[in-house]
Amino acid sequence: MARNAQQLGMYYFYNIPLGDYYLEVWTSNPPKTYPFKITGSPYHDLPRIPIN
């Protein structure tokens, strides 16, 4: 699922099934990947990812 962060750098995803995922950041080829897990909590915050 491709998303654009706009100016604030915030991403919002809804109705994601529980499980393990990774975020691809396409600032280079191949992209940088960051793993994360969706648990039973209604909201999840990922740590800040600095893009250089």
C-alpha positions in Angstrom: 0.0 0.0 0.0 1.7 3.2 -1.2 1.3 6.4 0.9 2.6 9.9 0.7 3.6 11.6 3.9 2.8 15.1 2.8 4.6 18.0 4.6 4.3 16.8 8.2 5.8 13.3 7.6 2.8 11.6 9.2 1.3 8.4 7.8 -2.1 7.0 8.8 -3.2 3.5 8.0 -6.6 2.1 8.9 -8.0 -1.4 9.4 -4.6 -3.2 9.2 -4.8 -6.9 10.2 -2.6 -8.0 13.2 0.8 -9.2 12.2 4.4 -8.3 11.2 5.0 -5.7 8.5 7.8 -3.5 7.2 7.8 0.1 6.0 9.7 0.8 2.8 11.3 4.2 2.5 12.1 5.0 -1.1 14.9 7.5 -0.8 17.3 5.2 -2.6 17.2 2.0 -4.7 16.8 -0.5 -3.1 14.6 1.1 -0.5 15.4 1.2 3.2 13.1 -1.1 5.2 11.9 -0.9 8.8 10.1 -3.8 10.5 7.1 -3.2 12.8 4.3 -5.2 14.4 0.6 -4.5 14.6 -0.8 -5.9 17.9 -4.2 -5.7 19.5 -3.8 -2.0 20.5 -6.1 0.4 18.6 -3.2 2.8 17.9 0.5 2.2 17.1 3.3 4.8 16.9 6.5 3.9 15.1 9.7 5.5 16.2 10.9 8.5 14.2 12.8 7.5 11.1 15.3 10.2 10.0 15.6 10.5 6.2 19.0 11.7 5.1 
